[in-house]
């Protein structure tokens, strides 16, 4: 068993968004102190932390200060300097290490890692120029999707190439700087998008949350249903994939695995080395939430087997949909309503979410989302 870090130890969180907020709330319920590093003085996680360092994520001295004041470090997003994080790990425990972050920061490295461990992925090629793209489409048949290897989220840094006309347009108006690392991926004709959260606890036991089905609109997660309705063979395949990845990484903290499913065939699309939007339902719907699981894992505590308490639906509140939900909350005692407390409401921005439990309430929330959703 790894060394256990018990309350009232201090957990430093790099990132003050809603994931950091929900991590902080979970950790504080267990008696830990929280320090958050974020450039925004009233960021969601800063609002609930014991202390905050207001500085840019690129500020090396601020990150080292966070480490000095913390017993253990974690992060809520991927775009952190690996070099600075390695320096910080000399001053505070960093159970997640930097290997997983290095892999998941770069789509090419991530795909190579998955392929090396016999995890099924879509066909892909590395791209660094228009000429390389011309050659790659001879191997990766259209339709395909071109992505930046690093950065990009919720559809940013991605270009659909449906046919040769799209290819010609992209080549004529090359969207990135020369030699920027890109990846071309075969576009899977999937019929379902699934995901699963996984971790390893302080005893090295692998724990997985229920496999869920996701619906995206305009590249942004709209709804998550738990559990996904699966054949035993498909469920077994996904559990094997999650366990293999966790053990290969010697995982600490939770990891989100996003998958495309074509019939009974699974392709891993992306890994998220942190709590994930599609795991928010677990706050109310499972005995241990993804956030508590993450904290337990990084401090070395054991985690019991994860159990789903009831079928559930998580609906994201994007942009001004939050305002509608605030007004409707009075009519919906069944809602577990989460408002992240962000200062600025912007179109497409994740402002909060609603979770309900039970089939009847699931259907009603789905219908509410269709009627009031931003999309």
WORA-V509284 format. One line per field, one symbol per residue. phi: phi as a letter, one per 30 degrees, with the letter a starting at -180 (. if undefined). A space follows every 50 residues. Layout:
# WORA-V509284
phi: ???
This chain:
# WORA-V509284
phi: .decccdceccccdjcdddddddddddddcjddbbccadcdcdedddcdd abccaddddddddddedecccbcbbcaddbddddddddddcbdbedibdd dddddbddddddedddchcdbdeabdbbaedddeddddccdddbbcbddb iiahjdibbdbdadddddddddcedbdeiddbbcceddddcbccabcbab cdciddbcdedbccbcbhicdcbbcbdddbddddddddddeddddeddch dbidbcccbcbbicccbdcacbdaebedcdedeccbdbdddddddeddci ddbdedbddaebbccdcchdeedddeddedcbdddccbcdiddccbeidd clabbbbjeddedddedddddcedd
